[in-house]
Amino acid sequence: MLALVSDEAIPSEQAPAPPRPLFAPYRGIRFAVSLKWLLGGALLYALLLLVMIPANPGEASWPIVGPSLYLTPMFGLPFVLRTAHRPARLRRLLYFLLLLPLAHIAANYVAWSYAVASFYQSDPNEVLLRNLATGAWGGATGATLSFTLLYLTGLTARRRAELGVMCVATVALTVAGALGMAQGLILSGGAMDTHATEPLVLWFECVHLPWQIVFALALAWLMRPPKPVKWPATAP
């Protein structure tokens, strides 16, 4: 006579659960919303530079800590506050208020190090090339670190299209950094005297404002909601 075996006696073979992703699926924010508030942050940053550099002129050109660096969170603060009710709020808070300032500090230090190493040049053509290269190094470093951190924090869709946009935007930000640095020093007379605050403010505005406008455009595009995948229709 066959013995009946209960279901509890039969070991069930269950497939292991797939590992949980580090971040929730990316949903994104509309391009127009992101661009508006990021541009607002760039203008807020520029306005605060007008106040903080004259108040602390001796700190303006410090490579690690200075007004242009500790004001960096102001660039993303309006956007973070505006989207605080949306998913991924903690990731945006981490990215714009901590990681992005660290990337700015690194970019500033790289540009500062290059400028110091090639400071003693008297030929006007060599000086112009030095200024262009200094801005290019800073712009490229800032763009590379910023986009890498954006990708790692999951604030953009992880597709080839987004990686291509990052590459194109990095080139654009490298050019913006080079032209901003060179033009700023030309308009300010090349003076780095911390007692003359007006040329100093003009120089810093030329370096940061155009770069942040291009950066805001790239970020808004990268953080937009991903398009849903269209599967081919199957015959019934």
Beta strands, then each sheet from edge to edge (+ up, - down):
end
